């Protein structure tokens, strides 16, 4: 590769991965799923894999809900940072088992779901839900995962 090609190549967005709980896919897998959901958004992002206590604390502090949840998204207030996504490993593992999915497939879905929320997608209305679900399905299929909504709808 020559110097011009190197300079002209687009930089990948910086994705920080913090794993504080298990089970967790590899950092490379988490980054790949997030990058796919980022599409052309070049802002920085942090993905943190948390345990139920941390998920419960975050949910209580920022959403006034006392239970743990599978994924939380926190938009940033900085122009070059998209935000943070917290994925609760034990909840995702339980949901994957109950929904007869692999843990990786469900983790991928939660990462993609969280990043799409940060990019402004939502599922508050039926039309919004259809748009967001279609985007999730397309991204996940690119990784060889099936439609996450075919058997059960994930809670968020």
N, CA and C atoms as a LAMMPS dump frame, in Angstrom:
ITEM: TIMESTEP
0
ITEM: NUMBER OF ATOMS
468
ITEM: BOX BOUNDS ff ff ff
-5.0000000000000000e+02 5.0000000000000000e+02
-5.0000000000000000e+02 5.0000000000000000e+02
-5.0000000000000000e+02 5.0000000000000000e+02
ITEM: ATOMS id mol type element x y z
1 1 1 N 0.858 -1.169 0
2 1 2 C 0 0 0
3 1 3 C 0.898 1.223 0
4 2 1 N 0.619 2.181 -0.884
5 2 2 C 1.45 3.383 -0.92
6 2 3 C 0.927 4.424 0.059
7 3 1 N 1.705 5.483 0.257
8 3 2 C 1.365 6.501 1.247
9 3 3 C 0.054 7.208 0.919
10 4 1 N -0.206 7.465 -0.371
11 4 2 C -1.437 8.144 -0.746
12 4 3 C -2.658 7.297 -0.379
13 5 1 N -2.568 6.003 -0.615
14 5 2 C -3.678 5.121 -0.291
15 5 3 C -3.917 5.111 1.206
16 6 1 N -2.852 5.075 1.985
17 6 2 C -2.981 5.068 3.434
18 6 3 C -3.644 6.356 3.916
19 7 1 N -3.223 7.502 3.39
20 7 2 C -3.805 8.781 3.807
21 7 3 C -5.261 8.898 3.391
22 8 1 N -5.603 8.336 2.241
23 8 2 C -6.958 8.467 1.732
24 8 3 C -7.931 7.477 2.358
25 9 1 N -7.417 6.455 3
26 9 2 C -8.295 5.444 3.586
27 9 3 C -9.075 6.063 4.743
28 10 1 N -10.377 5.818 4.794
29 10 2 C -11.167 6.382 5.904
30 10 3 C -10.766 5.731 7.222
31 11 1 N -10.748 6.551 8.251
32 11 2 C -10.432 6.018 9.576
33 11 3 C -11.66 5.338 10.147
34 12 1 N -11.436 4.225 10.816
35 12 2 C -12.532 3.548 11.491
36 12 3 C -12.831 4.286 12.783
37 13 1 N -14.085 4.36 13.169
38 13 2 C -14.411 5.028 14.435
39 13 3 C -13.789 4.263 15.6
40 14 1 N -13.375 5 16.595
41 14 2 C -12.8 4.365 17.774
42 14 3 C -13.912 3.783 18.624
43 15 1 N -13.784 2.499 18.913
44 15 2 C -14.744 1.814 19.766
45 15 3 C -13.984 1.24 20.951
46 16 1 N -14.311 1.724 22.13
47 16 2 C -13.702 1.202 23.349
48 16 3 C -14.594 0.081 23.87
49 17 1 N -13.976 -1.01 24.265
50 17 2 C -14.71 -2.142 24.819
51 17 3 C -14.218 -2.383 26.236
52 18 1 N -15.172 -2.471 27.166
53 18 2 C -14.873 -2.765 28.565
54 18 3 C -15.698 -3.979 28.961
55 19 1 N -15.03 -5.021 29.398
56 19 2 C -15.731 -6.233 29.81
57 19 3 C -15.603 -6.38 31.319
58 20 1 N -16.731 -6.221 32.014
59 20 2 C -16.752 -6.311 33.472
60 20 3 C -17.614 -7.467 33.954
61 21 1 N -18.074 -8.316 33.023
62 21 2 C -18.936 -9.446 33.395
63 21 3 C -18.839 -10.507 32.311
64 22 1 N -19.326 -11.682 32.647
65 22 2 C -19.333 -12.76 31.665
66 22 3 C -20.693 -13.451 31.711
67 23 1 N -21.036 -14.187 30.667
68 23 2 C -20.231 -14.465 29.484
69 23 3 C -20.18 -13.233 28.573
70 24 1 N -19.114 -13.153 27.796
71 24 2 C -18.975 -12.051 26.86
72 24 3 C -18.289 -12.533 25.598
73 25 1 N -18.79 -12.116 24.452
74 25 2 C -18.069 -12.399 23.214
75 25 3 C -16.726 -11.662 23.223
76 26 1 N -15.899 -11.934 22.259
77 26 2 C -14.603 -11.264 22.174
78 26 3 C -14.79 -9.773 21.908
79 27 1 N -13.798 -9.02 22.295
80 27 2 C -13.816 -7.587 22.01
81 27 3 C -13.905 -7.316 20.523
82 28 1 N -13.231 -8.136 19.712
83 28 2 C -13.287 -7.954 18.261
84 28 3 C -14.701 -8.159 17.732
85 29 1 N -15.409 -9.154 18.26
86 29 2 C -16.788 -9.393 17.823
87 29 3 C -17.673 -8.213 18.219
88 30 1 N -17.554 -7.752 19.457
89 30 2 C -18.349 -6.614 19.912
90 30 3 C -18.093 -5.39 19.032
91 31 1 N -16.821 -5.149 18.702
92 31 2 C -16.482 -4.002 17.851
93 31 3 C -17.051 -4.165 16.444
94 32 1 N -16.975 -5.357 15.884
95 32 2 C -17.487 -5.586 14.526
96 32 3 C -18.988 -5.334 14.466
97 33 1 N -19.729 -5.836 15.446
98 33 2 C -21.179 -5.63 15.464
99 33 3 C -21.51 -4.143 15.602
100 34 1 N -20.786 -3.465 16.484
101 34 2 C -21.024 -2.034 16.682
102 34 3 C -20.675 -1.25 15.42
103 35 1 N -19.562 -1.574 14.796
104 35 2 C -19.137 -0.881 13.58
105 35 3 C -20.185 -1.025 12.474
106 36 1 N -20.761 -2.211 12.357
107 36 2 C -21.788 -2.42 11.339
108 36 3 C -23.012 -1.541 11.612
109 37 1 N -23.379 -1.402 12.869
110 37 2 C -24.523 -0.562 13.217
111 37 3 C -24.196 0.925 13.092
112 38 1 N -22.919 1.276 13.253
113 38 2 C -22.512 2.671 13.101
114 38 3 C -22.627 3.135 11.658
115 39 1 N -22.476 2.204 10.717
116 39 2 C -22.503 2.53 9.288
117 39 3 C -21.465 3.617 9.001
118 40 1 N -21.886 4.763 8.524
119 40 2 C -20.937 5.823 8.178
120 40 3 C -20.776 6.862 9.283
121 41 1 N -21.309 6.596 10.449
122 41 2 C -21.164 7.51 11.583
123 41 3 C -19.776 7.284 12.179
124 42 1 N -18.911 8.252 12.092
125 42 2 C -17.525 8.104 12.521
126 42 3 C -17.248 8.498 13.955
127 43 1 N -18.292 8.756 14.724
128 43 2 C -18.067 9.17 16.109
129 43 3 C -17.631 8.001 16.983
130 44 1 N -16.961 8.333 18.086
131 44 2 C -16.475 7.329 19.04
132 44 3 C -17.636 6.715 19.8
133 45 1 N -17.361 5.522 20.334
134 45 2 C -18.376 4.759 21.028
135 45 3 C -17.704 3.898 22.084
136 46 1 N -18.389 3.663 23.183
137 46 2 C -17.912 2.728 24.202
138 46 3 C -18.966 1.66 24.42
139 47 1 N -18.529 0.408 24.417
140 47 2 C -19.399 -0.717 24.748
141 47 3 C -18.877 -1.298 26.052
142 48 1 N -19.755 -1.422 27.03
143 48 2 C -19.377 -2.001 28.318
144 48 3 C -20.276 -3.194 28.605
145 49 1 N -19.663 -4.328 28.858
146 49 2 C -20.391 -5.528 29.256
147 49 3 C -20.438 -5.518 30.78
148 50 1 N -21.666 -5.498 31.327
149 50 2 C -21.85 -5.306 32.761
150 50 3 C -22.543 -6.504 33.397
151 51 1 N -22.474 -6.556 34.739
152 51 2 C -23.212 -7.584 35.48
153 51 3 C -24.585 -7.014 35.862
154 52 1 N -25.39 -7.827 36.514
155 52 2 C -26.751 -7.387 36.843
156 52 3 C -26.778 -6.228 37.833
157 53 1 N -25.862 -6.204 38.788
158 53 2 C -25.841 -5.097 39.745
159 53 3 C -25.595 -3.771 39.035
160 54 1 N -24.604 -3.749 38.142
161 54 2 C -24.305 -2.508 37.431
162 54 3 C -25.456 -2.12 36.508
163 55 1 N -26.05 -3.09 35.826
164 55 2 C -27.192 -2.801 34.95
165 55 3 C -28.35 -2.232 35.757
166 56 1 N -28.602 -2.81 36.925
167 56 2 C -29.685 -2.338 37.79
168 56 3 C -29.401 -0.909 38.261
169 57 1 N -28.155 -0.632 38.651
170 57 2 C -27.787 0.716 39.104
171 57 3 C -27.935 1.736 37.98
172 58 1 N -27.483 1.385 36.789
173 58 2 C -27.599 2.298 35.649
174 58 3 C -29.065 2.54 35.302
175 59 1 N -29.856 1.48 35.291
176 59 2 C -31.266 1.593 34.957
177 59 3 C -32.006 2.454 35.987
178 60 1 N -31.674 2.278 37.26
179 60 2 C -32.307 3.076 38.316
180 60 3 C -31.887 4.542 38.217
181 61 1 N -30.61 4.765 38.004
182 61 2 C -30.084 6.139 37.99
183 61 3 C -30.572 6.935 36.78
184 62 1 N -30.594 6.304 35.612
185 62 2 C -30.887 7.051 34.395
186 62 3 C -32.283 6.837 33.823
187 63 1 N -32.981 5.789 34.27
188 63 2 C -34.319 5.523 33.725
189 63 3 C -35.37 5.356 34.813
190 64 1 N -34.976 5.507 36.074
191 64 2 C -35.909 5.366 37.205
192 64 3 C -36.605 4.012 37.221
193 65 1 N -35.889 2.974 36.812
194 65 2 C -36.414 1.601 36.857
195 65 3 C -35.474 0.781 37.73
196 66 1 N -36.037 -0.064 38.576
197 66 2 C -35.218 -0.753 39.574
198 66 3 C -34.68 -2.11 39.126
199 67 1 N -35.08 -2.583 37.955
200 67 2 C -34.618 -3.896 37.516
201 67 3 C -33.418 -3.778 36.576
202 68 1 N -32.701 -4.905 36.436
203 68 2 C -31.649 -4.94 35.431
204 68 3 C -32.322 -5.143 34.081
205 69 1 N -31.625 -4.847 33.019
206 69 2 C -32.174 -4.97 31.676
207 69 3 C -31.065 -5.448 30.741
208 70 1 N -31.416 -5.839 29.53
209 70 2 C -30.418 -6.418 28.632
210 70 3 C -29.469 -5.39 28.036
211 71 1 N -29.966 -4.224 27.633
212 71 2 C -29.096 -3.214 27.015
213 71 3 C -29.595 -1.819 27.354
214 72 1 N -28.65 -0.928 27.568
215 72 2 C -28.938 0.48 27.817
216 72 3 C -28.035 1.309 26.914
217 73 1 N -28.581 2.399 26.384
218 73 2 C -27.813 3.308 25.534
219 73 3 C -27.805 4.686 26.162
220 74 1 N -26.629 5.308 26.136
221 74 2 C -26.46 6.626 26.732
222 74 3 C -25.839 7.563 25.709
223 75 1 N -26.619 8.455 25.12
224 75 2 C -26.067 9.393 24.14
225 75 3 C -25.062 10.336 24.8
226 76 1 N -24.043 10.691 24.045
227 76 2 C -23.021 11.617 24.543
228 76 3 C -23.408 13.047 24.198
229 77 1 N -22.817 13.971 24.904
230 77 2 C -23.05 15.389 24.637
231 77 3 C -21.826 16.033 24.014
232 78 1 N -20.943 15.22 23.451
233 78 2 C -19.744 15.706 22.779
234 78 3 C -19.894 15.461 21.28
235 79 1 N -19.446 16.381 20.457
236 79 2 C -19.673 16.236 19.015
237 79 3 C -18.976 15.032 18.375
238 80 1 N -17.858 14.602 18.919
239 80 2 C -17.123 13.487 18.296
240 80 3 C -17.372 12.145 18.98
241 81 1 N -18.294 12.115 19.948
242 81 2 C -18.602 10.881 20.672
243 81 3 C -20.096 10.591 20.515
244 82 1 N -20.417 9.379 20.039
245 82 2 C -21.816 8.98 19.879
246 82 3 C -22.442 8.659 21.235
247 83 1 N -21.718 7.898 22.059
248 83 2 C -22.244 7.563 23.372
249 83 3 C -21.729 6.236 23.881
250 84 1 N -22.463 5.676 24.835
251 84 2 C -22.092 4.424 25.491
252 84 3 C -23.24 3.432 25.378
253 85 1 N -22.871 2.159 25.259
254 85 2 C -23.842 1.071 25.263
255 85 3 C -23.418 0.115 26.368
256 86 1 N -24.335 -0.176 27.288
257 86 2 C -24.079 -1.141 28.357
258 86 3 C -24.933 -2.379 28.083
259 87 1 N -24.269 -3.533 27.997
260 87 2 C -24.963 -4.798 27.75
261 87 3 C -24.792 -5.668 28.987
262 88 1 N -25.902 -6.146 29.528
263 88 2 C -25.864 -6.955 30.746
264 88 3 C -25.688 -8.432 30.382
265 89 1 N -24.498 -8.957 30.631
266 89 2 C -24.148 -10.32 30.232
267 89 3 C -25.087 -11.384 30.809
268 90 1 N -25.369 -11.39 32.113
269 90 2 C -26.244 -12.44 32.634
270 90 3 C -27.668 -12.392 32.065
271 91 1 N -28.212 -11.207 31.866
272 91 2 C -29.554 -11.081 31.302
273 91 3 C -29.552 -11.572 29.86
274 92 1 N -28.556 -11.17 29.082
275 92 2 C -28.466 -11.604 27.689
276 92 3 C -28.329 -13.124 27.613
277 93 1 N -27.523 -13.699 28.487
278 93 2 C -27.347 -15.161 28.485
279 93 3 C -28.66 -15.87 28.815
280 94 1 N -29.388 -15.376 29.806
281 94 2 C -30.681 -15.982 30.169
282 94 3 C -31.696 -15.855 29.037
283 95 1 N -31.773 -14.658 28.446
284 95 2 C -32.703 -14.443 27.35
285 95 3 C -32.355 -15.319 26.145
286 96 1 N -31.078 -15.45 25.852
287 96 2 C -30.653 -16.291 24.723
288 96 3 C -31.111 -17.73 24.931
289 97 1 N -30.923 -18.229 26.137
290 97 2 C -31.338 -19.599 26.435
291 97 3 C -32.854 -19.736 26.306
292 98 1 N -33.596 -18.795 26.872
293 98 2 C -35.057 -18.853 26.829
294 98 3 C -35.593 -18.735 25.401
295 99 1 N -34.88 -17.997 24.562
296 99 2 C -35.316 -17.766 23.179
297 99 3 C -34.671 -18.751 22.201
298 100 1 N -33.922 -19.699 22.732
299 100 2 C -33.27 -20.723 21.907
300 100 3 C -32.349 -20.109 20.852
301 101 1 N -31.558 -19.132 21.288
302 101 2 C -30.576 -18.46 20.436
303 101 3 C -29.2 -18.68 21.031
304 102 1 N -28.187 -18.513 20.218
305 102 2 C -26.834 -18.543 20.771
306 102 3 C -26.601 -17.245 21.542
307 103 1 N -25.726 -17.312 22.522
308 103 2 C -25.398 -16.102 23.291
309 103 3 C -24.807 -15.05 22.363
310 104 1 N -23.945 -15.467 21.424
311 104 2 C -23.363 -14.504 20.481
312 104 3 C -24.437 -13.829 19.634
313 105 1 N -25.414 -14.586 19.153
314 105 2 C -26.475 -13.998 18.333
315 105 3 C -27.247 -12.948 19.125
316 106 1 N -27.541 -13.25 20.375
317 106 2 C -28.306 -12.296 21.189
318 106 3 C -27.442 -11.099 21.577
319 107 1 N -26.17 -11.338 21.889
320 107 2 C -25.254 -10.227 22.166
321 107 3 C -25.162 -9.313 20.956
322 108 1 N -25.003 -9.897 19.775
323 108 2 C -24.91 -9.1 18.549
324 108 3 C -26.156 -8.23 18.404
325 109 1 N -27.32 -8.844 18.646
326 109 2 C -28.566 -8.1 18.536
327 109 3 C -28.59 -6.935 19.531
328 110 1 N -28.188 -7.186 20.761
329 110 2 C -28.243 -6.127 21.772
330 110 3 C -27.26 -4.991 21.452
331 111 1 N -26.071 -5.335 20.963
332 111 2 C -25.1 -4.298 20.58
333 111 3 C -25.662 -3.466 19.428
334 112 1 N -26.148 -4.127 18.396
335 112 2 C -26.718 -3.426 17.242
336 112 3 C -27.903 -2.568 17.686
337 113 1 N -28.788 -3.131 18.489
338 113 2 C -29.956 -2.416 18.991
339 113 3 C -29.532 -1.148 19.752
340 114 1 N -28.557 -1.311 20.653
341 114 2 C -28.095 -0.168 21.434
342 114 3 C -27.47 0.918 20.583
343 115 1 N -26.661 0.528 19.606
344 115 2 C -26.023 1.526 18.732
345 115 3 C -27.067 2.228 17.867
346 116 1 N -28.028 1.493 17.357
347 116 2 C -29.08 2.125 16.552
348 116 3 C -29.88 3.129 17.379
349 117 1 N -30.11 2.828 18.651
350 117 2 C -30.752 3.824 19.521
351 117 3 C -29.91 5.092 19.575
352 118 1 N -28.601 4.937 19.737
353 118 2 C -27.723 6.107 19.797
354 118 3 C -27.756 6.896 18.487
355 119 1 N -27.987 6.208 17.388
356 119 2 C -28.052 6.876 16.077
357 119 3 C -29.424 7.476 15.812
358 120 1 N -30.314 7.42 16.805
359 120 2 C -31.6 8.089 16.691
360 120 3 C -32.777 7.2 16.356
361 121 1 N -32.558 5.91 16.173
362 121 2 C -33.689 5.023 15.882
363 121 3 C -34.398 4.677 17.187
364 122 1 N -35.684 4.388 17.064
365 122 2 C -36.475 4.04 18.24
366 122 3 C -37.563 3.064 17.824
367 123 1 N -38.313 2.57 18.794
368 123 2 C -39.394 1.638 18.517
369 123 3 C -40.646 2.026 19.297
370 124 1 N -40.829 3.326 19.48
371 124 2 C -41.966 3.828 20.238
372 124 3 C -43.283 3.715 19.501
373 125 1 N -43.233 3.776 18.181
374 125 2 C -44.437 3.596 17.382
375 125 3 C -44.255 2.359 16.511
376 126 1 N -45.345 1.89 15.95
377 126 2 C -45.275 0.705 15.096
378 126 3 C -44.38 0.958 13.878
379 127 1 N -44.494 2.137 13.279
380 127 2 C -43.671 2.47 12.106
381 127 3 C -42.191 2.531 12.483
382 128 1 N -41.891 3.156 13.616
383 128 2 C -40.5 3.223 14.08
384 128 3 C -39.968 1.831 14.357
385 129 1 N -40.766 1 14.991
386 129 2 C -40.348 -0.361 15.318
387 129 3 C -40.041 -1.149 14.047
388 130 1 N -40.905 -1.027 13.027
389 130 2 C -40.666 -1.745 11.763
390 130 3 C -39.349 -1.311 11.136
391 131 1 N -39.084 -0.001 11.145
392 131 2 C -37.845 0.524 10.56
393 131 3 C -36.615 0.038 11.332
394 132 1 N -36.691 0.115 12.648
395 132 2 C -35.551 -0.299 13.468
396 132 3 C -35.316 -1.801 13.353
397 133 1 N -36.367 -2.588 13.42
398 133 2 C -36.234 -4.04 13.313
399 133 3 C -35.67 -4.449 11.963
400 134 1 N -36.097 -3.782 10.891
401 134 2 C -35.565 -4.099 9.559
402 134 3 C -34.068 -3.825 9.496
403 135 1 N -33.637 -2.712 10.091
404 135 2 C -32.206 -2.394 10.116
405 135 3 C -31.435 -3.438 10.918
406 136 1 N -31.976 -3.831 12.068
407 136 2 C -31.324 -4.849 12.899
408 136 3 C -31.198 -6.167 12.142
409 137 1 N -32.275 -6.587 11.513
410 137 2 C -32.281 -7.857 10.79
411 137 3 C -31.231 -7.842 9.679
412 138 1 N -31.171 -6.753 8.939
413 138 2 C -30.199 -6.644 7.841
414 138 3 C -28.761 -6.707 8.352
415 139 1 N -28.467 -5.979 9.413
416 139 2 C -27.109 -5.971 9.97
417 139 3 C -26.746 -7.351 10.505
418 140 1 N -27.649 -7.957 11.25
419 140 2 C -27.369 -9.266 11.845
420 140 3 C -27.207 -10.349 10.793
421 141 1 N -27.985 -10.285 9.722
422 141 2 C -27.855 -11.274 8.638
423 141 3 C -26.479 -11.21 7.996
424 142 1 N -25.895 -10.024 7.928
425 142 2 C -24.554 -9.882 7.35
426 142 3 C -23.516 -10.663 8.158
427 143 1 N -23.823 -10.949 9.417
428 143 2 C -22.931 -11.734 10.276
429 143 3 C -23.355 -13.196 10.353
430 144 1 N -24.377 -13.566 9.605
431 144 2 C -24.842 -14.947 9.601
432 144 3 C -25.844 -15.278 10.691
433 145 1 N -26.373 -14.268 11.373
434 145 2 C -27.369 -14.493 12.411
435 145 3 C -28.769 -14.391 11.8
436 146 1 N -29.697 -15.162 12.339
437 146 2 C -31.069 -15.126 11.866
438 146 3 C -31.821 -13.924 12.383
439 147 1 N -33.048 -13.821 11.943
440 147 2 C -33.958 -12.759 12.347
441 147 3 C -34.214 -12.884 13.849
442 148 1 N -33.804 -11.894 14.647
443 148 2 C -33.986 -11.994 16.099
444 148 3 C -35.439 -11.895 16.533
445 149 1 N -36.322 -11.479 15.62
446 149 2 C -37.729 -11.318 15.957
447 149 3 C -38.594 -12.468 15.467
448 150 1 N -37.985 -13.482 14.857
449 150 2 C -38.786 -14.55 14.269
450 150 3 C -39.477 -15.414 15.322
451 151 1 N -38.845 -15.632 16.462
452 151 2 C -39.436 -16.5 17.492
453 151 3 C -39.957 -15.683 18.67
454 152 1 N -39.223 -14.648 19.063
455 152 2 C -39.609 -13.847 20.224
456 152 3 C -39.051 -12.456 20.065
457 153 1 N -39.738 -11.493 20.569
458 153 2 C -39.272 -10.12 20.532
459 153 3 C -38.473 -9.857 21.795
460 154 1 N -37.259 -9.346 21.612
461 154 2 C -36.401 -9.046 22.756
462 154 3 C -36.918 -7.828 23.504
463 155 1 N -36.877 -7.877 24.806
464 155 2 C -37.237 -6.719 25.626
465 155 3 C -36.1 -5.724 25.599
466 156 1 N -36.414 -4.482 25.715
467 156 2 C -35.357 -3.454 25.818
468 156 3 C -35.804 -2.339 26.715
